[in-house]
Amino acid sequence: ANIFFDTNPAIVTNTFNTEFVAALGNSAFDSGSFMMVPNPASDFVQIYLQNNSESIKSILIHDVLGKTIKMIDELNSNQTQINTSELSQGVYMIEITTNDGLKQVKKLVIK
């Protein structure tokens, strides 16, 4: 493309190409892959995977700003209970990673 200013010579702009690709997704780890009860929680939250053949590798709890508040590692089980009594009231994001490397994030409300 050329840009013209008054009677000055044309200014040639850079050329670029755009490629549109399909959205990324993972059908094996859909939104119903893990359950978290109770939600809203106060003292504890129970997390378990719907698929018994998978196991939880790690759990991260982030605040709304993205700061990691709590990390639980090397669980190797398909269910666990997390103590949430030390968390302040508010909304958190909980990220579950399985041993297969699949991740899912859900909202956790502490009352």
DOVEX-849650 format. One record per residue (C-alpha): residue in three letters; x, y, z. Coordinates in steps of 0.25 Angstrom, whole numbers, plus 2048, in hexadecimal, padded with zeros to 3 digits. Layout:
DOVEX-849650
ALAXYZ/...
end
This chain:
DOVEX-849650
ALA800800800/ASN80480E7FE/ILE80281A807/PHE800828801/PHE802835809/ASP7FF842801/THR8088427F4/ASN81383B7FA/PRO81882D7F4/ALA8118217F8/ILE816819805/VAL81680A803/THR81180280E/ASN8167F4812/THR8107E880D/PHE80B7DC816/ASN8037D0815/THR7F87CB81F/GLU7F57BC821/PHE7E87B8828/VAL7E97AB82F/ALA7DE7A2837/ALA7DD7A5845/LEU7E579D84F/GLY7DD793858/ASN7DE78685F/SER7D277D85E/ALA7D7773867/PHE7D677C873/ASP7C9783872/SER7C278C87D/GLY7BC780884/SER7C9779887/PHE7CB77C895/MET7C17808A0/MET7C37898AC/VAL7B97898B7/PRO7B57918BF/ASN7B679E8B7/PRO7B57A88BD/ALA7BE7A28C8/SER7C37A78D6/ASP7CB79C8DD/PHE7CE7928D2/VAL7CC78E8C4/GLN7CB7808BE/ILE7D177E8B0/TYR7CF7718A8/LEU7D176D89A/GLN7C5768892/ASN7CE75E88A/ASN7D4754894/SER7DF75088B/GLU7E575E88C/SER7EC763899/ILE7EF77189E/LYS7FD77589D/SER7FC7838A3/ILE7F378E8A7/LEU7F579D8A7/ILE7EC7A88AD/HIS7EE7B68A7/ASP7E77C38AC/VAL7E07CC8A1/LEU7ED7D389E/GLY7F47C689A/LYS7FD7C58A7/THR7FF7B68AB/ILE7F97B58B9/LYS7FA7A68BC/MET80179A8B5/ILE7FF78C8B7/ASP8097838B0/GLU80A7748AD/LEU7FD76F8B1/ASN7FC7638A8/SER7ED7608AC/ASN7E07638A5/GLN7DA76A8B1/THR7DF7738BC/GLN7DA77D8C7/ILE7E078B8C8/ASN7E07938D4/THR7DB7A18D1/SER7D97A78DF/GLU7E57B08DD/LEU7E07B68D0/SER7D97C48D1/GLN7CB7C58CC/GLY7CB7C78BD/VAL7CC7C18B0/TYR7D87B88AC/MET7DC7B08A0/ILE7DF7A28A2/GLU7E879B897/ILE7E878B897/THR7F378488F/THR7F377588D/ASN7FE76B88B/ASP7FB76B87C/GLY7FF77A87C/LEU7F077F87A/LYS7EC78C881/GLN7DF792885/VAL7DB79F88C/LYS7CE7A1894/LYS7C97AC89D/LEU7CA7AA8AC/VAL7C27B38B6/ILE7C67B48C4/LYS7BB7B98CE/
end
